[in-house]
Amino acid sequence: MSEVTQEAQTRAASNAISPTLRLEGVVRRYREGDGYLEILRGVDGALWPHQAVALVAPSGVGKSTLLHIAGLLERPDGGEVVIDGLSTSTLSDSQRTALRRNRIGFVYQFHHLLPEFTAVENVMTPQMIAGLPAVEARRRALELLDYLGLAARANHRPSEMSGGEQQRVAIARAVANAPALLLADEPTGNLDPETADRVFTALMSLVEATGLSALIATHNLELAARMDRRVTLRNGLLVELP
C-alpha cells in the first residue's frame, strides 16, 4: 500500500517471532482509606503482530488501568511491561515518553481532534512532534487518510465531519508514526451501529495491512467476536475467553 504500511510491515516481519506487548505479573493498587484496593493482581499476557485482541469486561474492573499501564501512561506497582522486546520498568520518564511516541498509538472513545486543525493537520501533528519534516508528514498523512476513505475530507476541520469520519481521522493520527502497538478504549462506543461497523472495519484493515498489534477495550460483543482473541479481567487477572 503506502510507505507507512511498508515500514510497519518490515518492522512486523523482523519481530514476527516475538510478541509486541508482554505483561509479566503486572500489579496495580490504589490507596483506599487505611489500606489499598488492588485492581490488577499479577496480570500476565502477550499480544502478537497482526493480532487484534478484544478486552471485554464490566466497567470498574480495571480495563482503562490496564490500557494505561500497557501504554506506559502509568507505572505498575509490580511486574514488568515489555514492548518490542524492551523491558520498561527501569526506563526514565523521558525514555518512556520516546517509546510511547514512536511505538504506541492510542484511540479513545472521544476522538480528541484539535478543532482548529484540518484532518490532514491533525494527522501531521504527531509526526512533526517526532521530528518528521512538514512536507513528508503531510504526504504520509494524506496517504493514511486516503487509505481510510477520507481523501475528500483532508482539508475539513472536525466540526465539518461526521462522528465516524472524525474517529477514522483519530485512527489515522494514532498510526501516523507506524507504531507497533495500538491501544483503543471503546473506539466505537460513541457511534451508531452502522458507523461503528465502518470504523471497526477500517481499524481491522490497518491491523491486517501493517502488522499492528491492537488491544481494544469494548462492550460491543458483536465486534469483539470478529477479533482474533477475546480476554477479560476477572479478580484482577487477565483471562482468555473462548
N, C-alpha and C positions, 0 to 999 in steps of 0.2 A: 504494500500500500504506500505509505509515506515514509520519509526518513525517520520520523518519530517512531513509527511502528517497527521499522527495520532495526533501529537502535535497541528498542526493547526486546525484539526477538533475539538479537545477538547476545544480549545480556542473559535472557532466559535460557538460551542454549548452553551458555557457559556454566549456569547454575542448575542445570537440569537434574543433577543427581542429589541436590541438597535442598532443603526447604527454604523458602523465602523468609518465613517467620517461624521461630520456635520459642515456645513458652515452657520454662522449666521451673516447676514448683512455685509459681507466682502467688505471692500473698499480698493482700491489701486490707488494711484495717483502719477504722476511723474512731477517734475518741468519742465516747458516749457516756456522759456523766462521769462516774469514777472509774469506768472500765473502757473496753474497746468493743466495737462492733466489727467483726471480721466478715468482709464481703467476699473476698477471694481467699481460699484456704489451701492453696497449693495447686494452682491450675497448671496442667500440662497439655500441650497440643502443638501441632505443626500445620503449616499452610504451604502448599507447593505451587510452583509456577503453573500457569494455565488452569488454575483452580478457583472456583467461586464457592465459598462456604457461607451458608446461612446461619446466623446466630439468632435462634428463636427462643425467647424466654419472656416471662411476665415482667412488667415494669417493676423496678425497685430491687432487682436481684443482682445488679452489677454489670449489665451489658455495656453501658457507657463507660463505666470504670475500666472494664477490660479493654475496650477500644482505645481509651486514653493511654493506658499503660502500653499496649501494643504499638501505639503511635508515638511513644516517647513524650507524651504531654504530661504524664505523671510518672513518678518513680514508684516502683513497688516497695513494700516493706520487707519483702524477702523474695528469693528466687531470681531468675535470670530471663531477660528478653534478648533473643539472638535474631538479628536481622541481616540477611545476606551473609551468614556465617560469622558476623561480628557480634561479640558479647558487648552489651551496652551498659552494664552495671557500673563499670569504672570510668565511663566517659564523662568528660566535663560537660557543663551546660552548653557551651559553645559547640562542642563536638556533637552533642545530641541534636542541637539545632541544625547543624550542617547535614547530618544524616537524615533527619526528618525532611529537610528541604529537598534533598536530592534523591531519596529512596522511598518516600512515603507520600501518598496522596490522600486527601480527606474529602468526603462528600457528606453533607449533613441534610437533615430534613428540610431546613430552610436554606435556600441557595447562597445567601450572604454575598451576592454580587455587589460590586461597587456601583452605586446607582448613577453616578455621574460619568461612568466609563461605558463605552460600547462593548458589545460581546467580544470583539477581537482584542480590545484593550484589556478586558478582564482576563483573557487567556494569556495575553502577553506578559502581564504583571509578574507572575511567579518566575517566569523565565528570565526576565530582566533583573529581578532580585538575585537570581542565581548567577548573574554575570553575562548572560547572552546579549549580544548587541540587538538594538531595537529592530533593525531590518530583518535579522534572522528570526527573532522572536515572533515578529508579525507573520512571516512566511509559515512558520510552524503552526502558529495559532490558526491561520486560515486553513491549513491542511486539516487540522483536527475538526474545526467547525464544519468543513465540507464533508468529512467522513461521517459526522453525526447528523448530517442533513440540515445544517444551519448556515450554509454559504450565503443564502439570501438575507440572513439576519445579522451578518458580521458587523455591520455598522449601526445596528439598532441598540439603544440603551435598554436596560432591564424593563423599564416601565412600558416599553413598546413591544414586549414579547409576552407570550402566554406562559403559564406556570411550567408546563412541560418543556418549553424552549429554554426558559431560564435554568431549569435543572440540568438540561443537557449542556448548557454553557458551563455550569458548575462542574460537571463531569469532565468536560474538556480542560477546564482550568486545573482540576485535580491531577490529570495525567500529562499536563503540558511538559513537565520535566522528565518524562519517561520513567516514573517510579517503578520499583519492583513490587511494592505493596500498596494496595488501595483499601482504605478503611471507610466504610459507609454506615451512617447511623440513620436508619429509617429514610433512605433516599427517595422513596416514593410515597411516604406517609402523608404528604400534603396534597396528593394528586388524585383525581378521579380514576376509576379502574382502567379506562381506555388509555389515558395519558400515562398512567403508571406503567402499563404494559409496554408502551413505546420507549419510555425512559429505561426500563429494565432491559429491554432488548438491545438498546444502544450500549448499555453497560456491559452486558454479556458478550456483545460483539467485540468490544475492546479487550476483554479478558482473553477471548479466544485468539484474537489477531496479534496481541502484543506479548502474551505470556505473563500478564499480570497475575498476581495472587490477590484475591479480593475476599475480605471478611465483611459481611453485610448483615447488620442487625436489622431485623424486620419482624413485624407482626403479621405480615401477609403470607399466610401458609401456602397459598397457590403459587406465589413467586418463589417461596423457599423450596417448594417441591421441584422447581426447574433448575436448581443449582446442583453442583456436583456432590456436596455433602451438606448435612444439617447437624448442628450441635446446639446444646442448650447449657445453661448454668443451673446446677442442682446442688444445693447445700454447699455452695462456694466452689464447686468443682466443674470442670468442663466435661460434658457427657455427650458422646456421639449418639445421634438419633438414626433410626432406620430410614 
